[in-house]
Amino acid sequence: MLQVLLVDDDTEFTDVACQIIEFIGHEVCVAANLKEAKEWLAQQKFDHVLLDFMLPDGSGLHLIDYLNKNDLKPFITLITGHPSVKGMLAGLCGPKVNYIVKPLQREDIEATLNKNTKQTKKINRNMPTLHFGCLVGESKPMQELYTMIERVSKTSANVMLMGESGVGKEVVANAIHTSTGTTDPIVATNCGALSKELISSELFGHEKGAFTGAIARKDGVFVRAGNGTLFLDEVTEMPIDMQPNLLRVLENKCVIPVGGTREIAVNCRVVSATNRKMTELAQGNIIREDIYYRLAVFPIQIPSLSERKEDIPLLAEVFLQQLNAENNTSYTWSTEQLDILKSNSWPGNVRELRHAIHRAFIMSDPASKKIQLPDTFISPFAGNDNNSSAISAGQTIEDLEKELIRVTLDKVDGNKTQAAEMLGISTKTLYNRLHAYGDFSV
Amino acid sequence: MNSKNNDINQLIHDTRGPLNRISMQAELIKMLLENDMPKDKALTAVNKIIMACQDCSKSLQEIADFTVAMKDPSK
């Protein structure tokens, strides 16, 4: 028997749903709004929350956030009239959130409650908190990130996410979207994956017969996102000559589909992402300045995994529990293994960590409960940035010193005081060396 | 345009409410009949279905009126 909390403001529905849930064999309490739901949750423990999406004092997502923040872990089923919520739930990941679509049938309720009965056995109560339903980490850089997400989600400002490859830019985009509480979807597109010919059609849509192969009218991603979020991944990989078209949409808030004449108003927030560094954006001819200022009204730098090593055990725990839930296993980490994971550099960030854990999970002995880590974590991409500074026999000490100074200056964007500090020499010595090299222009 | 879209979304949401009630009341009736439970409960559920059908019809009419008004802004 489960303790169920039903949160819905339609009293006729809650009356009849209660009779059905009690008949199925569970105990049920009813809340008509978020306030009442929080009061119930403070009073007693629930195994399952059936939650209406639209409540008089907020969205069901606010309650999910409340549950996460307060370390309460009931299974949550969103009751929605909108199948589009599926896109949003993709961002809430975690195996403990699902949804059912109105109009409900008894089988829907029965199936979702039975699912919980089966899963509660598998889920470890020590699951780290999923902030905004998807972000893991309690480190200072992550706390700062959460504050930024919370603040920006209250506005309609466009956001540019920056960070190394694998830091989880799409997950952060989902977190921003979830935090807004909108029922409209998040639509993602990868600007780097689209050919020059297709990019306009993908972004702005096309009319029937606009070009060969356009057999039907198609809405672009701006229109499909509605009042939700449009996630433009690898936005800096968009051909520069296509960027003015994007600028026009961002400025005028309306699109004209390819081959069409009528303007369609758009109202989505644009969250874009790039793994290019700030200096690259400014120096290389990658993104037009006017587009940058439109897209990066609120730029967010996502920390790399090496900047938040203390979060590695939490991430490892979440990934392992997700794999356990998917595969009906119950592997656990030992403290030593978590220390090994923590000491690795993970140049591929969270993506590489997740990949390594998945690999270790597959390699582990099903008869043992302990996961088996490989002796070393080898990534073909590790250290690529430093290839130029590899040492080989035949080089002079002067060459190496010169290279070290160049790499250090690159790292600190040409800041000589900072570079001197990193090199362990005085700024004056650094200037002397640069002067001695003569042709060394930074 | 967006506020109109929001309005129509709200109207559609309002229509799903009674539909959901109809579905659940019908499930309740099925459950009562299958388990030989008191008929008066089933009768109450039937009456609620009839009322929800009226609500649904009203909501659909509002959507129809709204769509006409969207096409002809003078109305």
Boltz contact constraints between the chains, C-beta under 6 A:
constraints:
  - contact:
      token1: [A, 10]
      token2: [B, 17]
      max_distance: 6.0
  - contact:
      token1: [A, 12]
      token2: [B, 21]
      max_distance: 6.0
  - contact:
      token1: [A, 13]
      token2: [B, 20]
      max_distance: 6.0
  - contact:
      token1: [A, 13]
      token2: [B, 21]
      max_distance: 6.0
  - contact:
      token1: [A, 16]
      token2: [B, 24]
      max_distance: 6.0
  - contact:
      token1: [A, 16]
      token2: [B, 25]
      max_distance: 6.0
  - contact:
      token1: [A, 16]
      token2: [B, 28]
      max_distance: 6.0
  - contact:
      token1: [A, 17]
      token2: [B, 24]
      max_distance: 6.0
  - contact:
      token1: [A, 19]
      token2: [B, 28]
      max_distance: 6.0
  - contact:
      token1: [A, 23]
      token2: [B, 31]
      max_distance: 6.0
  - contact:
      token1: [A, 81]
      token2: [B, 13]
      max_distance: 6.0
  - contact:
      token1: [A, 81]
      token2: [B, 16]
      max_distance: 6.0
  - contact:
      token1: [A, 102]
      token2: [B, 16]
      max_distance: 6.0
  - contact:
      token1: [A, 102]
      token2: [B, 20]
      max_distance: 6.0
  - contact:
      token1: [A, 103]
      token2: [B, 19]
      max_distance: 6.0
  - contact:
      token1: [A, 103]
      token2: [B, 20]
      max_distance: 6.0
  - contact:
      token1: [A, 103]
      token2: [B, 23]
      max_distance: 6.0
  - contact:
      token1: [A, 104]
      token2: [B, 20]
      max_distance: 6.0
  - contact:
      token1: [A, 104]
      token2: [B, 23]
      max_distance: 6.0
  - contact:
      token1: [A, 104]
      token2: [B, 24]
      max_distance: 6.0
  - contact:
      token1: [A, 106]
      token2: [B, 27]
      max_distance: 6.0
  - contact:
      token1: [A, 265]
      token2: [B, 1]
      max_distance: 6.0
  - contact:
      token1: [A, 267]
      token2: [B, 2]
      max_distance: 6.0
